[in-house]
Amino acid sequence: MNHFSTYETAWCPGCGNFSILDCLKTALEELGKDPYEVLMVAGIGQAAKLPQYIRANSFCGLHGRALPAAVGAKIANEKLTVIVNTGDGDSYGEGGNHFIHNIRRNVDITHFVHDNQVYGLTKGQASPTSLEGMVTDVQAQGNANEPLNPVLLAIACGAGFVARAFSGHKEHLVSVMKQAIEYEGYALVDILQPCISFNKLNTFGFYSQRVYELGSDYDYTSKADALMKAMEFGDKIPIGIIYREEKNTFHQKNQVLKDGVPLIDREKNPDVIQAIIKDLV
């Protein structure tokens, strides 16, 4: 039986992260995954605590540095299902460069961003996705910066799978998660996730009045349509797969890795490895 047990958390009661954790557990079990096949990678933040709350392999690294660790693990062992859980500050602020350049590499990992539009762990300052004018304890006069649009940025940078979801639409979120995990290549899902403690603007009610699920008539293979849909973030906010394109992955393009034999299964020379480590110390 594929059982991804979950454990007691340190999240605030009512946090949108609870729904994301529950949906991820459901998605993995419905896909028939086993905990030993899955690696959860995270950086720093409330969202990044998720690997500590679910039964699977896990790695928690530095703030904004989850993607390099996830990419390294996948390159070393492509048999792993590698899932990154980070927040909007972690992914788009401290980890912004890694976010952009992993899109270029197209390593086969899944990236779930818990986007609550605020820094929740460090007590509520504006994040890269905070709306302009949002008042916080730090931005007492209102956030002066325009918000980053990660969905638009990802599509423009060439990502092959880009989606937006809402933690309050659980059945829809599970479906999007499953498709993202099964996609061969880098998959981004920006998950709108209210922070009840520090973001009094983007509440469950705020999103519930605005989000709508994209219908079957929407063509997510059209980049032009996807760019337009990505920019729709106001009175109406579309959720679902915004863009999808089949692309060669990092492994398929790499001359060493394309034969399908994971690095961990290849013959190794300990002397060479030790010499490299010695040079780096």
C-alpha positions in Angstrom: 0.0 0.0 0.0 1.3 3.4 -1.0 1.0 5.4 2.3 2.3 8.9 2.7 1.8 9.5 6.4 1.6 13.1 7.5 2.6 14.4 10.9 1.8 17.3 13.3 2.8 20.6 11.9 3.8 24.0 13.3 1.6 26.0 10.9 -1.0 28.5 12.1 -4.5 27.0 12.4 -6.3 27.9 9.2 -3.2 28.2 7.0 -3.5 27.3 3.4 -0.5 25.0 3.7 -2.6 22.3 5.3 -4.7 22.0 2.2 -1.6 21.8 0.0 0.0 19.1 2.2 -3.3 17.1 2.1 -3.6 17.5 -1.7 0.0 16.5 -2.3 -0.4 13.3 -0.2 -3.6 12.5 -2.2 -1.9 13.2 -5.6 1.1 10.9 -4.8 -1.0 8.1 -3.6 -3.4 8.3 -6.6 -0.3 8.2 -8.9 0.8 5.0 -7.2 4.0 6.4 -5.8 5.8 4.9 -2.9 7.5 7.1 -0.3 11.0 5.6 -1.1 10.6 6.8 -4.7 10.0 10.4 -3.7 12.4 13.1 -2.7 10.9 16.3 -1.1 13.3 19.3 -1.3 12.8 22.7 0.3 14.6 25.8 1.4 13.6 28.1 4.3 10.1 29.3 5.2 6.7 28.1 6.4 6.0 26.3 3.0 9.5 24.8 3.1 8.6 22.9 6.3 6.4 20.6 4.3 9.0 17.9 3.8 9.2 17.5 7.6 5.5 16.7 7.7 5.1 13.9 5.2 6.7 10.4 5.0 9.2 10.5 2.1 12.9 11.2 1.5 13.6 14.9 2.3 16.2 17.6 2.0 15.9 21.0 3.5 18.6 23.5 2.5 19.4 27.2 2.5 16.9 30.0 1.8 16.4 30.2 -2.0 18.6 27.3 -2.7 16.2 24.4 -3.0 16.3 24.1 -6.7 20.1 23.4 -7.0 19.8 20.6 -4.5 16.7 19.2 -6.3 18.5 19.4 -9.6 21.6 17.7 -8.3 19.6 14.8 -6.9 17.6 14.3 -10.1 20.7 14.4 -12.2 22.4 11.8 -9.9 19.3 9.5 -9.8 16.7 10.1 -12.5 14.6 7.3 -11.0 13.6 9.6 -8.1 10.4 11.7 -8.3 11.8 15.0 -7.1 9.3 17.6 -5.7 10.3 21.1 -4.5 8.0 22.9 -2.0 9.0 26.5 -1.4 7.3 29.9 -0.7 7.1 32.9 -3.0 9.9 34.7 -1.2 12.1 31.6 -1.1 11.5 30.8 -4.9 11.1 34.2 -6.5 13.2 36.4 -4.2 16.3 34.7 -2.7 16.0 31.9 -5.3 15.1 34.0 -8.3 18.3 33.2 -10.3 17.9 29.5 -9.7 14.3 29.7 -10.8 15.1 31.3 -14.1 18.1 29.1 -15.0 16.5 25.8 -14.0 13.8 26.7 -16.6 16.6 26.8 -19.2 18.0 23.5 -18.1 14.6 21.8 -18.0 15.6 19.1 -15.4 12.7 16.8 -14.7 11.5 18.1 -11.3 8.2 19.5 -10.0 8.2 22.8 -8.3 5.2 23.7 -6.0 5.4 27.3 -4.9 3.1 28.1 -1.9 2.4 31.7 -2.9 0.9 33.6 0.0 2.2 37.0 -1.2 4.0 37.7 2.0 7.0 36.5 4.0 5.2 34.4 6.6 8.1 33.0 8.6 9.8 36.3 9.2 6.6 38.0 10.4 5.0 39.6 7.4 7.1 41.8 5.2 6.2 42.2 1.5 7.4 39.4 -0.8 8.1 39.6 -4.5 4.5 38.8 -5.3 2.9 41.2 -2.8 0.4 43.5 -4.4 1.4 47.1 -4.9 0.1 49.2 -2.0 -0.2 46.3 0.5 0.4 47.6 4.0 2.7 45.5 6.3 4.5 46.2 9.6 7.6 46.9 7.4 5.9 48.6 4.5 3.9 50.9 6.7 3.1 53.3 3.9 2.2 50.4 1.5 4.4 48.3 -0.7 5.9 50.5 -3.4 7.0 47.8 -5.8 4.9 46.2 -8.6 4.4 42.5 -7.9 6.3 39.9 -9.8 4.2 37.7 -12.0 5.9 34.3 -11.8 3.5 32.5 -14.2 4.2 35.1 -16.9 7.9 35.0 -16.2 8.1 31.3 -16.4 6.3 31.1 -19.7 8.4 33.9 -21.2 11.6 32.2 -20.0 10.6 29.0 -21.9 9.1 26.7 -19.2 7.3 23.7 -20.6 4.7 23.3 -17.9 3.3 26.3 -16.1 0.1 26.2 -13.9 -1.6 28.3 -11.3 -3.8 26.7 -8.6 -5.7 27.7 -5.4 -5.4 25.8 -2.1 -9.1 26.3 -1.6 -10.0 24.2 -4.7 -8.7 20.9 -3.4 -10.0 18.5 -6.1 -8.7 20.8 -8.8 -5.3 21.2 -7.0 -4.9 17.5 -6.8 -5.5 17.2 -10.5 -3.0 19.9 -11.4 -0.4 18.4 -9.0 -0.7 14.9 -10.6 -0.3 16.4 -14.1 2.7 18.4 -13.0 4.4 15.4 -11.4 3.8 13.2 -14.5 5.2 15.9 -16.8 8.6 15.1 -18.2 10.6 18.3 -17.6 10.5 21.2 -15.2 6.9 21.9 -14.0 5.9 25.0 -12.1 2.7 25.2 -10.1 2.2 28.6 -8.4 -0.3 27.8 -5.7 -2.3 30.8 -4.3 -2.3 30.1 -0.5 -3.7 32.6 1.9 -1.6 33.5 5.0 -4.2 34.2 7.8 -1.7 35.7 10.2 0.2 38.3 8.1 -1.7 38.9 4.9 -5.1 40.4 5.6 -5.6 41.4 1.9 -5.3 38.1 0.0 -7.7 36.1 2.1 -9.6 32.9 1.3 -12.6 35.2 0.5 -10.5 37.4 -1.8 -9.5 34.4 -3.9 -12.8 32.6 -3.7 -14.5 35.6 -5.3 -11.9 35.9 -8.1 -10.5 32.5 -9.1 -12.0 30.5 -11.9 -11.0 27.1 -13.4 -10.0 27.1 -17.0 -12.4 25.1 -19.2 -11.8 22.5 -21.8 -12.1 25.1 -24.5 -8.9 26.8 -23.3 -5.9 25.9 -25.5 -2.9 25.6 -23.2 -0.6 24.8 -26.1 -0.8 28.3 -27.5 2.0 30.4 -26.0 0.3 33.6 -27.1 -2.9 32.7 -25.3 -0.9 31.6 -22.3 0.9 34.9 -22.0 -2.4 36.7 -22.1 -4.0 34.4 -19.6 -0.9 34.7 -17.3 -1.4 38.5 -17.2 -5.0 38.1 -16.1 -4.7 38.7 -12.3 -7.3 41.1 -10.9 -11.0 40.8 -10.6 -10.7 37.4 -12.3 -7.8 35.0 -11.8 -7.6 31.9 -13.9 -6.4 28.6 -12.4 -5.3 25.5 -14.1 -2.7 24.6 -16.7 -1.8 27.9 -18.3 0.9 26.5 -20.7 2.1 23.1 -21.7 4.7 22.2 -24.3 6.6 18.9 -24.7 10.3 19.6 -24.6 13.5 17.6 -24.4 14.7 17.3 -20.8 18.2 17.9 -19.5 18.8 14.1 -19.4 17.6 13.7 -23.0 20.0 16.5 -24.2 23.0 15.5 -22.2 25.4 13.2 -24.0 26.5 11.4 -20.8 23.0 11.0 -19.3 20.9 10.3 -22.4 21.6 6.5 -22.3 19.3 6.2 -19.2 21.8 4.8 -16.8 21.7 6.9 -13.6 24.9 8.3 -12.3 24.5 6.5 -9.0 24.6 3.1 -10.9 27.8 3.9 -12.8 31.2 2.6 -12.0 33.0 5.0 -9.7 36.7 5.6 -8.9 37.0 6.7 -5.3 40.5 8.0 -5.8 39.2 10.5 -8.4 36.3 11.6 -6.2 38.7 12.1 -3.2 41.1 14.1 -5.4 38.2 16.4 -6.5 37.0 16.9 -2.9 40.6 17.7 -1.8 40.9 20.4 -4.5 37.7 22.0 -3.3 38.5 22.0 0.4 
